[in-house]
Amino acid sequence: MFNDYVRLPSCLLLTAGILLRRFTFLCQTLRQVPRLYTLAVACPNCNYPNDETFTFCQQCGYRRKPIQEKPFKERLSIDETDIAQRLQQLSQQRSSSGYVRQKSALESEFAHLLASLTSAKSLASVLPEDVIAFLVWKDHAEKT
């Protein structure tokens, strides 16, 4: 029966500096799993590094304060039908054959540029700086 449990070190339960009792935890054994790296932030109370999304500090129990968002004083007037029509228009343009050909040609030209760099790259490993370099290279009239 106790084979399924792990004995954790005994602890002292203190309340206002008074020793209440000494006890030992018995906890169920669980399968260990690898933990991915998560950013840590320091507790403002004890500087213990907690996960970036912590609510309570794992060391001292400090409760993280929620962010109070300021409400907007006035609402924006938004024409949702106009937005929907524009999205429809862009969708039709995207699927038109001329745009598809132009997009294909640009994609091919971009892939060719990436492969020609001293440190060759693919479209899967492209960085924003590479896109900017392509646009500068593509701009022969220097309007960028």
Secondary structure, 3 states (H helix, E strand, C coil): CHHHEEECCCEEEEECCEEEEEECCEEECCCCCCCCCCCEEECCCCCCEEECCCCECCCCCCECCCCCCCCCCCCCCCCHHHHHHHHHHHHHHHHCHHHHHHHHHHHHHHHHHHHHCCCCCCHHHCCHHHHHHHHHHHCCCCCC
